[in-house]
Amino acid sequence: MWKPHPRQAHRAKLNLVVVLRGAQGLGGRIGNIVRGRRPHGLLKPVRSAPVIRLSRGQSEDMQGSHNYRSLSLSLVALGVALAVIAILGPLVLDVIRYRVSGRMLSQLRGADTVSLFVVAPLSLIIGLLAHRGHRAAPALALGPAAYTLYMVAEAIVGPDYVRTAGNDERFFPLLLATFVLAGAVALRAWSLIDPPGQARSCRGRERAVGGLLVGLGVFLVLGRYVPALADAMRARPSSADYLAGPTIFWTIALEDLGIVIPGLLVVGLGMWRGSQWAARASFVVVGWAALVPLAVAAMGVTMYLDRQPSASAASLGLLGGMAVVFMLPAAICYPPLFRAVSSPASSRAGSDEARQWKGAA
């Protein structure tokens, strides 16, 4: 049997001792690392990044700034969309040819005029206010949003797609995207309104605004829809407005009698009684009242310029006067918003009250 030389055996023992001592030293260093001690030479601990802790107010400010930026971008997109629809429509390029009668086409040109020169620039201005964090921006944004939802719904549902020539159905994706965008603006603006802080400045004028809204709602019912429905529900209607576009007539009647007028009455009564829930809802109906009747007056102007048979100087004056009266609630409620604190960061003092308001709502 083979036996190693004594010298070879001795070297093998020395090598084994070196390996064991090296393993023992490495194990000790690993143990130091686990116990948090700094080892010498082999490994160095990695320092963790410092943890930045934000206060509750700072985190609310960051979230509020993000929400205001998203509102700003949505308003800019809404203004661009309204301008594009107006330019492509019968007012400028006549690329969108709506399936409506000549009388309704005159009215569409008037509505597009207001959309292009009033509502679209207004959306961009409010978007700039939102970008700067102005507290008035959410309340003001509800006006263009309500206007767009109202007018785009008519443009989609109102035309006669069977009997009248046109191509507006090809632009349904554009109209639908604008409608959805307006809804997104309304929801975002609604969530950002601070009712306690913004309604206090209008508190002394609430009864006046509430009375105006109720009066306007009653006027629309008695002055507009009682005689119009009495004619439209007959076997042979004779009204020129109805005969020029029955589908548009019933679309507007559904919007006004089903949404707008109940909103005017309910919110007006709520403001008259000083209800807290009416503080936020008032900006929706006030914004609608400031813009949509203005578009109706513009429709009367374009009909008069196009020499439509039913257009007259008297009707033009009546529509213009109505537009001015419907702007009165906005003229009362909007100016105090600009005397409030302009930054969402500086509104933390009223945040507790706002949370109490939301809990009560």
C-alpha positions in Angstrom: 0.0 0.0 0.0 1.3 3.5 -0.9 2.1 5.9 1.9 2.8 9.7 1.5 6.3 10.9 2.2 6.5 12.5 5.7 7.3 15.9 4.1 4.2 15.7 1.9 2.0 14.8 4.8 3.4 17.8 6.8 2.7 20.2 3.9 -0.8 18.9 3.5 -1.5 19.6 7.2 -0.1 23.1 6.9 -2.4 23.8 3.9 -5.4 22.5 5.8 -4.6 24.8 8.7 -4.4 27.8 6.4 -7.7 27.0 4.8 -9.5 26.6 8.1 -8.1 29.8 9.5 -9.1 31.7 6.4 -12.7 30.3 6.6 -12.8 31.2 10.3 -11.7 34.8 9.5 -14.3 35.2 6.7 -17.0 33.8 8.9 -16.1 36.4 11.6 -16.3 39.2 9.1 -19.6 38.1 7.8 -20.8 37.9 11.4 -19.7 41.5 11.9 -21.6 42.6 8.8 -24.8 40.9 10.1 -24.3 42.5 13.5 -23.8 45.9 11.9 -20.1 46.3 12.7 -17.8 47.7 10.2 -15.4 45.0 8.9 -11.8 45.8 8.2 -10.6 45.4 4.6 -12.9 42.9 3.0 -16.3 44.5 2.7 -17.7 48.0 3.5 -21.3 48.6 4.5 -23.5 50.4 2.0 -25.0 53.6 3.4 -28.8 53.9 2.9 -30.2 57.0 1.3 -31.7 59.5 3.8 -35.5 59.2 4.3 -37.3 62.5 3.7 -40.5 62.7 5.7 -43.1 65.3 4.6 -45.5 66.9 6.9 -49.2 66.5 6.4 -49.5 70.0 5.0 -46.6 69.5 2.6 -48.1 66.3 1.2 -51.5 68.0 0.8 -49.8 70.9 -1.1 -48.0 68.4 -3.5 -51.3 66.6 -4.1 -53.2 69.8 -4.6 -50.6 71.1 -7.1 -50.8 67.9 -9.1 -54.6 68.1 -9.2 -54.4 71.8 -10.4 -51.9 70.9 -13.1 -54.2 68.1 -14.4 -57.1 70.6 -14.4 -55.0 73.1 -16.3 -54.0 70.6 -19.0 -57.6 69.4 -19.4 -58.9 73.0 -19.8 -56.3 73.8 -22.4 -57.3 70.6 -24.3 -60.9 71.5 -24.0 -60.3 75.0 -25.4 -58.3 73.6 -28.3 -61.1 71.0 -29.1 -63.8 73.7 -29.1 -61.7 75.9 -31.4 -61.1 72.9 -33.8 -64.8 72.0 -34.0 -65.8 75.7 -34.6 -63.1 76.1 -37.3 -64.1 72.9 -39.1 -67.7 73.7 -38.9 -69.9 76.0 -41.0 -68.5 79.2 -39.5 -65.0 78.9 -41.2 -64.0 75.9 -43.3 -67.4 74.1 -43.6 -65.6 70.7 -43.4 -68.2 69.5 -40.9 -71.5 69.6 -42.8 -74.2 69.1 -40.2 -77.4 67.4 -41.3 -79.7 70.3 -40.4 -81.9 72.8 -42.2 -80.8 76.2 -43.3 -82.4 77.9 -40.2 -80.5 75.5 -37.9 -77.3 76.0 -39.8 -77.5 79.8 -39.1 -77.9 78.9 -35.4 -74.9 76.6 -35.5 -72.8 79.4 -36.9 -73.8 81.6 -34.0 -73.0 78.9 -31.5 -69.6 78.3 -33.1 -68.9 82.0 -32.9 -69.3 82.0 -29.2 -67.3 78.7 -28.9 -64.4 80.1 -30.9 -64.2 83.6 -29.6 -65.5 83.3 -26.1 -65.5 79.8 -24.6 -62.3 78.5 -26.1 -60.2 81.5 -25.0 -61.9 81.5 -21.6 -60.9 77.8 -21.2 -57.3 78.7 -21.9 -57.4 81.6 -19.4 -58.9 79.5 -16.7 -56.3 76.8 -17.5 -53.6 79.4 -16.9 -55.2 80.3 -13.6 -55.2 76.6 -12.6 -51.6 76.2 -13.7 -50.8 79.1 -11.2 -52.8 77.4 -8.5 -55.5 80.1 -8.3 -58.4 78.9 -6.1 -60.9 80.5 -8.5 -60.0 78.2 -11.3 -62.1 75.1 -10.3 -65.2 77.2 -9.9 -64.7 79.0 -13.1 -63.9 75.8 -15.0 -67.4 74.5 -14.4 -68.8 77.1 -16.8 -67.0 76.0 -20.0 -67.5 72.4 -19.0 -71.3 72.8 -18.6 -71.5 74.8 -21.9 -69.6 72.1 -23.8 -71.6 69.2 -22.5 -74.8 71.1 -23.4 -73.8 72.2 -26.9 -72.0 69.1 -28.0 -74.9 66.8 -27.0 -77.1 68.9 -29.3 -74.6 68.7 -32.1 -74.5 64.9 -31.8 -78.2 64.0 -31.2 -80.0 66.9 -33.0 -79.2 66.4 -36.7 -81.5 64.5 -39.0 -79.2 61.7 -40.2 -81.8 60.2 -42.5 -83.4 62.9 -44.6 -80.8 65.7 -44.7 -77.5 65.6 -46.5 -74.2 66.1 -44.6 -71.2 64.3 -43.1 -71.2 65.2 -39.4 -71.4 61.5 -38.4 -67.8 61.2 -39.6 -66.7 63.6 -36.9 -68.5 61.7 -34.1 -65.1 60.6 -32.5 -64.1 64.3 -32.3 -67.4 65.4 -30.8 -67.4 62.4 -28.4 -63.9 63.0 -27.2 -64.8 66.7 -26.6 -67.9 65.6 -24.6 -65.9 63.2 -22.5 -63.2 65.8 -21.9 -65.7 68.3 -20.7 -67.1 65.7 -18.3 -63.6 65.1 -17.0 -63.0 68.8 -16.5 -66.3 69.1 -14.6 -65.5 66.2 -12.3 -61.9 67.4 -11.6 -63.1 71.0 -11.0 -65.9 69.8 -8.7 -63.4 67.9 -6.6 -61.1 70.9 -6.2 -63.7 73.5 -5.1 -63.3 74.6 -1.5 -67.0 75.5 -0.7 -66.5 77.0 2.8 -63.6 79.2 1.7 -65.2 80.4 -1.5 -68.8 80.6 -0.5 -68.2 82.8 2.5 -67.4 85.7 0.3 -70.8 85.3 -1.4 -72.7 84.6 1.8 -74.3 88.0 2.0 -75.4 87.8 -1.6 -76.7 84.2 -1.6 -80.3 85.2 -1.3 -80.1 87.5 -4.2 -78.4 84.9 -6.4 -80.9 82.2 -5.3 -83.8 84.4 -6.1 -82.3 85.2 -9.5 -81.8 81.5 -10.3 -85.4 80.6 -9.3 -86.8 83.5 -11.3 -84.8 82.5 -14.4 -86.0 78.9 -14.1 -89.6 80.0 -13.8 -89.2 82.3 -16.7 -87.9 79.5 -18.9 -90.8 77.3 -18.0 -93.6 79.9 -18.4 -92.1 82.0 -21.1 -90.4 79.4 -23.3 -91.7 75.9 -22.8 -95.4 76.3 -22.0 -96.3 77.9 -25.3 -93.6 75.9 -27.3 -94.9 72.5 -25.9 -98.5 73.5 -26.4 -97.7 73.9 -30.1 -95.3 71.0 -30.5 -97.7 68.5 -28.9 -100.5 69.3 -31.3 -101.4 67.1 -34.2 -100.0 69.7 -36.7 -97.4 72.0 -35.1 -97.0 75.4 -36.7 -94.0 76.9 -34.9 -91.1 77.7 -37.3 -88.6 76.7 -34.6 -90.1 73.2 -34.3 -90.6 72.6 -38.0 -87.0 73.7 -38.8 -85.6 70.9 -36.6 -88.0 68.7 -34.5 -85.1 66.5 -33.3 -83.1 69.5 -32.1 -86.2 70.9 -30.5 -86.8 67.8 -28.4 -83.1 67.4 -27.6 -83.0 71.0 -26.2 -86.3 70.5 -24.4 -85.0 67.3 -22.7 -81.8 69.1 -21.6 -83.6 72.2 -20.4 -86.7 70.6 -18.7 -84.8 67.5 -17.4 -81.5 69.0 -16.2 -81.1 72.8 -16.5 -84.4 74.1 -15.2 -84.6 71.7 -12.2 -81.0 72.6 -11.5 -81.8 76.3 -11.5 -84.8 75.8 -9.2 -83.2 73.4 -6.7 -79.9 75.3 -6.5 -81.7 78.6 -6.3 -83.8 77.4 -3.4 -80.8 75.9 -1.7 -78.9 79.2 -1.9 -81.9 81.2 -0.7 -82.1 78.9 2.4 -78.3 79.1 2.8 -77.7 75.3 2.4 -74.1 74.2 2.3 -74.5 71.8 -0.6 -75.7 74.6 -2.8 -72.3 76.4 -2.5 -70.6 74.1 -4.8 -73.5 73.3 -7.1 -74.2 77.0 -7.7 -71.0 77.4 -9.8 -72.4 74.8 -12.3 -75.7 76.5 -13.0 -74.2 80.0 -12.8 -71.5 79.0 -15.3 -74.1 77.5 -17.7 -76.3 80.6 -17.4 -73.4 82.9 -18.2 -72.5 81.1 -21.5 -75.4 79.3 -23.1 -77.8 82.2 -23.3 -75.0 84.2 -24.8 -74.7 81.5 -27.5 -78.5 81.7 -28.0 -78.2 85.5 -28.5 -75.4 84.9 -31.1 -77.7 82.5 -32.9 -80.3 85.3 -33.2 -77.7 87.6 -34.6 -76.6 85.1 -37.3 -80.2 84.4 -38.2 -80.8 88.1 -38.5 -77.8 88.6 -40.7 -78.8 85.6 -42.8 -82.2 87.2 -43.2 -84.1 84.2 -41.9 -87.9 84.7 -42.1 -88.5 84.4 -38.3 -85.6 86.7 -37.3 -86.3 90.3 -36.4 -84.8 93.2 -34.6 -87.3 92.7 -31.7 -86.4 89.1 -31.2 -82.7 90.0 -31.4 -83.2 92.6 -28.6 -85.1 90.1 -26.5 -82.4 87.5 -26.8 -79.7 90.0 -26.0 -81.5 91.2 -22.9 -82.0 87.7 -21.8 -78.3 87.0 -22.2 -77.5 90.0 -20.0 -80.0 89.0 -17.3 -78.7 85.4 -17.2 -75.2 86.8 -16.6 -76.2 88.6 -13.4 -75.6 85.6 -11.1 -72.1 85.2 -12.5 -71.4 88.9 -12.1 -72.4 88.6 -8.4 -70.6 85.3 -7.5 -67.4 85.4 -9.5 -65.7 88.6 -8.4 -65.3 87.6 -4.8 -63.3 84.5 -5.9 -60.5 86.7 -6.9 -60.4 88.4 -3.5 -59.8 85.0 -1.9 -56.4 83.5 -1.3 -55.0 82.5 -4.7 -52.9 79.5 -3.8 -54.1 76.1 -2.7 -51.0 75.9 -0.4 -52.3 78.9 1.6 -55.7 77.4 2.0 -54.6 74.9 4.7 -56.0 77.2 7.4 -59.5 76.3 6.2 -58.8 72.7 5.4 -60.4 71.5 8.7 -63.6 73.3 7.9 -63.6 72.0 4.3 -63.2 68.4 5.7 -66.1 69.1 8.0 -68.2 70.4 5.1 -67.4 67.3 3.1 -68.3 65.1 6.0 -71.6 66.9 6.4 -72.4 66.6 2.7 
